[in-house]
Amino acid sequence: MDFHLLGPLEVLDDGAPVPLGGVIKRGALAHLLIHANSVVATSRLLGALWPGDTPLTARKMLQNAVRDLRRTLSCEPGSEGRAVLVTDAPGYRLRVDPDAVDLLRFRRAVERGHAEVAAGSYESAARVLREALGLWRGPALADLVEDGLVWPELAAWENSRLNALEDLFEAELACGRHHAVLGELQSVAAAEPTRERLSCQLMLALYRCGRQTEALAAYRHRRVELVERYGLEPTREMQKLERAILAHAPELDPPSPPALGDVTPLPRADVPRADLPRTDLPRADTARETAAQSRAGLTAVGGRATRPRRLNESTVEHKRISLVWVRHALEGHGHDPSSVQEALREAERVVREEAVRFGGTMAHAAGPVLSALFGHPETGEDDAARAVRAAFAMRDRFAGRGAGPAPMGPAPRVSMSPWSPETPICCSGRESRTPPRG
């Protein structure tokens, strides 16, 4: 027989629901299960079932409920393999296997998951915490709350659930699964605006998903709410995280870099940025290409990577790849966060569609900076040309002149730069990535 408290009260006998009757009978069972295997005084049970004035017949009604529970659960003293409800001065004790009560299983799993997070065993912690949170079927004892029985224990359980969620998100983020948990994080953080640990986790997940603008908007939203509601500033930890996001601090990067097909490294410090004037840029192959790039506001930048290091058994080789860097910004000021978010999504859609149309892939997104990759895993002689054509197509789409639909939302200001360096690629089996810088 299984007893479920993490949701509407439910008792299952070999998987079949057991009818529990009225609110007094259900309330008595729930309170005894909360204190399973412990003596619950009769006076305490009466106070739990009648929070206000206790009627004169309350004690008799409780005795009738206990008798009915014994009959319903078939748990007369001496029964084997079932819960046993016994009279034990000064009240009652429900003897039950802890594994039969979802609340007790949840507590044990949460303690284990928290310990594994503290020990750095994030994969195991995430699995344990997911299973623990999966025991919840809705608000705890929702049917009794609807009938007016609201006990202090319920608030403690909800706080424990939120703590478990925070531990789970910490474990998932430590495993590099920021994309997988982002939607869930957004939902929980919106429902719990005062829990700053959740807010920090949301900011970190957004940043790692390449949505720096939204990460900073989340910080501003939480700060305004804290100041207006409570007159408080965010904690030092949260303020430090905001500064780190603004500075693109390396410690915010995911623990394990994905394959090159998913993200591509940012340019090295010794490679010139496309938005800065240069006098030593290499000339284009033809005057016509140079003129076309000049009219489009594009700058072709060439560079050679530093000598790569060999990583374990991986093979390191130089490959010439081509990138199109797109910097996206909205014209004017005072845009609300939802408009900024929608505009960035539209920009990402345009870059992805045009990259695919010209044989490339969406390579990197870091807030307003997007990029498309050409020449990986297969290098072609026309990679650079296709990158330039894709850049022109993106420009036309953003200007509303392209073949595809123009991006929705406020008018953007876009600058683009094809970039075609010879880059060291580290290959191991079927995966590829750039080696870390020495």
N, C-alpha and C positions, 0 to 999 in steps of 0.2 A: 504494500500500500504506500502510495506517494502523496506527500502533502505540499501544496504549492501556495506560497504566500506572496511571491513576487509578481503580482498581478491580482486579478480577482481570486478570492479564496477558492481553492479547488482541491478535491481529494479524488485520487484515482485508485481503483482496485483492479489490478491486472490490466491497466490501460483504460478501464471504463469509468466514467464519472460517477461519483456517489452523491445522491441527493442529500443536501445538508439542512434543509428546512429554513426556519425563520432567522431573523437577525440576532436574537438572543443566543440561539444554539450555535450559529456561525461565529458570533463574536466570542463566545466562551472558548470554542475550539481554537480560534486564531490566537487568543491571548495565551492559552496553554501551550500552543506551538511556539510562540515567541520565546517562551521560557521553558522549552522542552527539557525534560529530565530534571527539572527543578520544581520545588514546592511553590505553588502560587496560593497565597492566603485568600480565603473567601472574601474578606473585606476588600482586597485589591481587585479581585474579579468583579465585585459589585460596583466599585468605583469606575472600572474600565467600561462596563456595560451600561451604566447610568451616570454619565459625567455630571449631570445636574443633581437635582433632588432624587434620592433613591426611594422608590415606592415602597409601601409597607409590605407588599408581597414579593419584593425583589429576591429575598433569600429562597423562598419557595420556588420561584420561577427559575432560579439558577439550578436548584436541585433537580427540577424537571428536565432542564436542558442537559445536565450531566447524565441523567438516566437515558435520555433519548440518544445522546452521543454514544454511550456504551452499546446501545442496541444497534445504532446505525453503523458503527465501525466494527461491531462484533468483537469488541476488545474487553470482554469481561476478564478479570484477573485469572491467570492460568492459561490464556490463549497463547498459542505458539506462533511465532513469526509475524505478529501484528503489534500495533500500538496498544499500550495498556494504560487505561485511565484509572488511577487508584485514588482512594481517599487517604490523604496523608496530612495529619494535623500541622498547621491550622487551616488546611485547604485541600488542594488537589495537586497531583503530579501526573503528567502525561509522559509515560516512558515510551520512547520511540528511537529507532535507529537514526543517528544523525544523517546518514546518507539518504534517508527517505524524505528529508525536509530540504526544499530548494534553498531556503534562506541560509541554512547551516553549510550547505555545499558551496554557496556563493561566498560566504565569509572565508572559508578555508582556501578557496581558489584565489581570492583577492589577496590574502596574506602571502600566498606562494608567489603570485605574480609580482607583487610589490617587492618581495625579496629578490626575485630574479632581475627586475629592473635595476635595483640597487647594486646587484652583482655584475651588471653588464651583459646578462644572458637575454638579449633582447628578442631573439627569435622565439625562444621558449616562453618568455614572458608574454609576448603578443598572443601566442596560441592559447595559453592558460587564461588570460584575461578575456579573450574573445569568447571562450567557452563559458566563463563565469557570467559575462554580460548577456550571453544568449539565454540564460535562465529567466531573464526578465520578460514578462508577457504584457507589460503595461505598468501603470502606477500601482505600487504595492497596496494590496487589500482595497482595490478601487471600489468594490461593491459595498464594503463596510463604511468606507469614507462617504459614499453616497447616502448611506443611511444615518450619517451623523456621528460615527465612531472614528474620531481622529486622535490617534495616540502619538505621544512624543517619539516613540520608536520609529515611526514612519519617516520623520524628517532625518533621523540619523541614518536610516537605510538609504535614503535618496542621496545624502551627502557621501555615503560610502560608494554608491554607484558612480557618482561624478568623479570621485577620487580614482576609481578604477578606470574610468574613461580617460582621465588625464594620464594615468600610467600607461594605458594602452597606446594612446597617441604618441607618448614619448618613445615607447618601444618601436612603433611603426616608423616614426621619423628617423630613429636611429638605424633602422634597417633600410632606409632609403625609399620608403614607400609613401612619399609625400603626395604623389598624384592619387594614389588609391584612397587615402583617408581625407583628402581635402574637402569633398562634399559633406562627409559626416562631421568634420571639424567645423565647417561653416554653420551647419545646422545647430550643433550643440552650443557653440560659442554665442550664436545669436540668442538662444534661449537662456543662456547664463551669462549676461554681460558683466557681472561683477567678479567673475572668477578669472583673475588675471593670468593664471597659468594657461588656461584655455586660450585666452587672447594671444599670449606669446606664441603658443604652438600654432595657432592659425596664421599669425604673421610669418613665422618661419616656413610653414608649408607653402604659403602663397609665394614667398620669395624664392623658394627652391623650385617652384613650378614656373619661374620666370615671370611672375606677376608682382614686380616690385611696387608699382603704383598702388595696387590694391592692398599690399601689405602695409604700406604707409597710411593708406586711407583707413584701414582697420585700426591702426594705432590712434589716429586722430579721432575716430568715432568713439573708441573706448575712453579716451581722455576727456572728450566733451561730456560724455555720460557720467563719468566719475566726478568731474568738477561741478556739473549742474545738479546732480542728485545728492552728492555727499560732500561737496567742497573739498575733494581730495585730488591730489595729483597721482598719476601712475607710479608704481613702485620703481625703484632704481633699476631693477632687473629689466623691466619693460622699457624704460627710457634708454638703457644701454643697448637693448636689442634694436630700437629704432635707429640709433646712431650707427650701429653696425650694418643695418640694411642700407642706410644712406651711403655708407662708405664701401659697400660690397665687400665686407670683411671676409677673408678666406675661411674663418672658422664656421661660417654659416653654410658652407658648401655641403652637399650630401656626403655621407661617410665613404661611399664607394662610387666612383664615377661610372656612369653608364657607358655603353658602347658608343663608338663614334657615330653610328647611324641614328642615335637618339639625340645626342648633344655634341657640339663641337667646341673646342677650347677658344677662349677669347684671344685676340692678337697679343703677341709678346710686347713688352715695353719698348723693344728696339724696332718694332714695326710701326710706321707712321699711321696715325689715325686719319680717316677719310675727311673729317670735318676740320682739320688743321691745314693751313697753307704749307706747301712744300715746294722747294726749288730744285730738288734733286730727284724728281720722279722719273722713272724710265719712260722713254718715248714709246708711243704705240707703234704697231708694225706699219701702219700706213697713216698718211695725213688725214685721210677721210675718217678713219676710226677715231683719231684724236679729236677732230672737229665735232664728230657726232657725240663723243663723250663730253666735250666741253659744253655743247648746247644743252645736254641733258642734266648737267650739274653732277656728272659722275667722275670719279677719279680712280684710275686703275693703279693699284699699288702692288709692287713685287717685293719679295723678300726671301731670304733663305734661312731656314731654321738652324738653330745651333745643333751641334753634333749630338745625336741621340744616345741614350744609354740602353744597354740590353737588359731586359727584365725577365728574370728566370729563364724559361725555355722559349720565350717569344722571339719572333723574328722582326727586326727593325729595318725598315727601308724608307727611302725618300720617295714621296709621291707628290706630283703637282696636282693640287686640288684648287677649285675656284669657289669662292664664297660671294654672296651678295648680302651685304649688311644693310639693314633698313632701320633708320631711326624715326620713330613716329611720335608726334606731339600734336596736341589740339591747339587751334588758334584761340587767342584771347585768354581770359582768366575766369575764375569762379565756376568752373564746371563741377557738377556734383559727382560723387564717386561712381554712381551707377552709370552716368554718361561716359566717364573715363573707361570704366570696365567694358562697356559695350563697344566703344571705339577700338580698344585694344583687341577685343575678340574679332571684330571685323577686319582689322589690319592683319591679324594672324591668318584669317581665312584667305585673304587676298594673296598673301605671300605664299601660303601653302599651295593654293590652286595654281598659281603661275609657276612655282618651282616644279611641281609635278608635270605641268603641261610641257615644260622644256627639258624634261628628263632629270630633274634634280630632286632633292628632298628637303623638307623643313628641318633645319639643323639645330637652331639655338633660339631660345626666347628668354630674354632677361628684362622683364618690364617692357619699356617702350622700344627695346632693341631686339630686332628679329633678324634671322639669317636663313639663307638657303644654300645648300651644299651641292656642288657638281664635281663629279670625278671620283666618287667613292661609292661602292667598292671597286667599280670598274672605271679605269681612266680612259678618256677618249681625247683625240686631237682637238675636238671642237668644244671642250668643256668651257674654256674661257669665253668663247663666242656665245655659247648657249646661256652663260651667266649674264652677259651683257644684254642679250635679247630678253631674258627674263626680267632684268632690271627695268628695261624700257617698258615692257608689258605691265609691270607693277606700277610704274609711274603713271601710265595711261589709265590704269584702273582707278588709282587714287584720284586722278584728275577727272574721272567720269568719262573718259574717251575710249576705254578699252572694250574688248569684245565681251567680257564678263560683266556682271552687275557691279556697280560702284559700291564701296562700303557705306553702310548706314551710319547715322549719328552725326555729331558735330563735325565741321570741316577740319581735316587734319593737316598738319604741316609735316611733310615727309622728305627725308634726305636718304639717298642710297649710294652704296659704293661697292662695285665688284672688287674682289681681292683675290689674287691668284699666286700664293706663295708655294714654294716647294717645302712640304711639311713632312716631318718624320712620322710614320705610321707604325704602330706596334701591333703585329698580327700574331694571334695565337689560336689555332684551330679555325673556327668559323667566325670568331669575334675579332674586332679591330678597335683600337683606340690609340690616341696620341700618348706617348710616354710623358711622365711628369718632367717638368723643367729641372735642370741641374743647377 
